[in-house]
Amino acid sequence: MKEHVTVAQLCLDGPGGFTYVLGLVRYTVREDDSFRYELEPDYAVIDLLGSADFQGIPGFDLSARKARYERVNRTPTLIADRAPMENREDLWQLLDQCAMEYWDPLEWLIRTATRYIGDNLYFRAVPPAEDALEAGKAIGAAANSRQATATVLRALCEGCEVTMAGARLSPSERKALYGTLLPLYEKMGRGEASAKEHGAASRRGRKRKPVDELMLREAVERYRSHQWTAKQAAAYLSISEPTFHRRVAEWEERGSR
């Protein structure tokens, strides 16, 4: 009997601004309209998250630590809460918005821009497989590069294969590496933000150089009477020529008022 299979990654945007891929969801529908949902959690990623960021996957008891959870001919809460029902009146309008020609709840959840407000979980298409990340070189660069740190963290959070000296890291090793690099990454980010803010403040907050009012009056009068050039007047006041011209403009504005 023919069947159609849709596979998606179940994701969460979490600490550090990274995407955490919590596992795979597979939807299989057969010619006789029977269907099956399967969830394959990635505990190596799930265990990176604290309770404040991740409260579980609705409808699944992850404490059982099963490699696969199945729902046969029954739509799990995870899907039912997010996808419109098949008998919804405007269903085909929703499908048109996602360029779909047939009803597939998981495919719709992949394509739609609508997010469920009950939690931060969402679905995305499974990207092409990537080569394993050799963490040794990346970690060496991570000490001085936020970008290099992000490369390792992104691989850990997305459940990609990470190796060290050719050996795949275990879940506990992945968690330990994550616990070391995330604070470093966030500290680097705060440093960059502080440097940008300080630079902007320095540009915005450059102090106005004080000029003696009597000396300014004399310099302006001599400049106007052509006794001094702007360069000479500026030198007399110990300011630059552009600053002197601004002071002259301000002087004239005050006079006109």
N, C-alpha and C positions, 0 to 999 in steps of 0.2 A: 504494500500500500504506500502510495506516495505521501510524502510529508514535506512541510516547509519549516525551516528553522531560522529564527532570528536571535542573534546574540548581541548583548550590550554590556558595557561596563557600568557598574553602579558606583557613583562617585560622590565625593564630598569635598568642598573647598574648606580647608582647615588651616592650622597654624602655619605661619610663615608665608601664607598666600599660595600654598601648593595645593594641587589636586591630589586627593587621596583616593585611589581606586580600591574600593572595599571588596570587590569580587566581580564575578561574571553572572549575568542572568540570561538564561536560555529559554526561549519560547518555541515549542514545537506544536504545530497543528497538522492533523492528518486529513485525508480525503473524507473520512466519515464524520468530520467536525469534532472529533475528540482532540484534546489538547493537553499539554503538560508544561508546567513551569519548573525550572531548576535553578537553584541558587548555589553557586560555588564560592563561599567566602574566602577572602585572602586574609587569614589571621595574622600574617606577618605585617600587614599594613594596619589592620584593625587595632592591633596591640600597640601601635605607635600613638594612638589617640587616647586622651583622657576622657572622663565622663562628661566634662563640660563641653567637649566638642562633638562627641558621638554618644548617642543614647540607645544605639541598637538599630536593627532593621525590622520595621513593623511586620508582625506576623511570623517571625522566625526566632526561635530560641537559640541564640548563638552560644549560650552557656553549654550546650550539648557538644559544641566543637565538632559538628559533623563536617565531613568534607563536601557533602552535597545534601541539599534539602530539596524535596520534590513536592509538587502539588499537582495531582492528576485530575483533570476536568474540574478544577476549582481555581478561581483567580485569587492569588494571594493579596492580602491587604496592601502590600507594597505597590502593586499594580492598580488595584481597584480604587485606591484613594487618589490616584494621579491621572488615570486615563478615563476618558468618557465612556459611558456604557454603549454597547452596540445598538441599543434601541433608541438612543438619543435622537431627537428630531433633526438637529443641525449637524449630525455626524458627518455627512458628506461635505458640508462646508468646511468643517475642521480638517477633513482629509485633503480637500483642495488647497487649503492654506499650507499644507505640508507636502504638496505635490505627490500625494498618495492616491492610488487607484483601487486599493482594497484595504479592508480593515485589519490592522495588525497592531494591537495595543502597545507592544514593546517598540515596534518601529516608529509609531507615533510619538512615544515618549523620547525616543532618540532625536527625532526631527523637530519637535515643537520647541518654541522659545518660552512657552509657559512653564512657570515653576510652581510647584506645590508649596503652599505657605506653612504647612504643618511642620516641616523640618527642612534641612538643607541638602537632602539627598536628591540626586538627579542622575540621568542616564546619558551615555554618549556611545557613539560607535566604537568598535574595537579598532585601534590603529594598527598599522603594519608592525610586525614584530621587529624589535631592535636587537642589535648585538649586545651581549653582556657588557656591562660597564666594569672595567678594571679599576677598582677603587684605589689601589696603591698610588698611582701617579696623580689621580684626581685629589686625593687627600693631601698629598705633598703641596699641590698648588692651592688647596683650599685655605691654608694658613694665611695667605696673603691676597687671596682673590675671592670676593663675594660671589662672582660668577661661577668659579670652580666649585665653591661650596654648594651653590644652588644646583649644579649639575648632579652632584652626588645625592643631595636631598630629594631632588625630583625623581631620580631613579628609585630611591627607597619608598617614597610616597606613592608612586604609581605601580609598585609591585614588580618593577623590572628586575631582571637578573643582575646581581652585583657579585663580582668575584674579587678575591684577594690572593695574589700569587697563583692564579689559575684555579683556586678552589672557591666554590660557591659559598657565600656567607649564609650562616644559619639564621633563623628568625631572631634568636637572642642576640647574635652579633649585629644584625641589621638594626635592632632596637638600640643597642649600645652606641653604634655609630651615629644613629639619628639623634640620640640624646646628647651627644658631644657636639655635633655640627649645627643643630638648630639654634642653640643659644649663641653660637659664634656668628651664624648668619644674621640673626636678629640684631646682635650687637654691632656688626658691620653696617647694617641698615640704619641704625640709629646714628652711628658716626657720620655716615654720608648725609643723612638728613640734617644733622646738626651743622655740618660744614656748609651745606647749601644755605641753611637759614642764616648762619653767621655771615656768609658772603653777601647774601641779599641785604642783611641788616647793615653791613658795613657800607654797601653802596647807597642804601637808603638813608643811613644815619650819619653820613660824613658831616662833621661839625663845621658850621659856618665860621670862617676865620674872622676874628674881631678886627675892626679898623677904627682908629681914633676918629671921632666925629670932626674935630677941628682940623686934623691933618687931611681928612677926606675933603672937607670944604675947600681947603687951600689947593689940593691937587686938582679938584674939579674946576675951580676958577682959573688956575694956570693952564689947564688943558683947554678950556673953552677960549681963553685969550691967546691961544697958540704959543704960550711961553714954553710949554712942555708938550712933548709927544705922549701918546698913551703909554709907550714903553717907559718913558722917564717918570710919569706919574705913578705907574704901577710899581716901579722900583722904589720910589719914595715911600710908598705904602707897604712895601714888602709883600705884594700880591702879584698874581699873574695878570697879563693883559686882559684875557677874557673876563677874569673876576673884576678887574677895574671897570670894564665896559658895563658889566652888570650893575656895579655900584653906581655908575653914572646914570644908568637907566632908572634905577630905584630913586636916585636923588631927584631926577627930573619928574618922576611920577609923584613924589611927595610934594614937589613944588607946585605941580599943577593942581593938587588937591588943596 
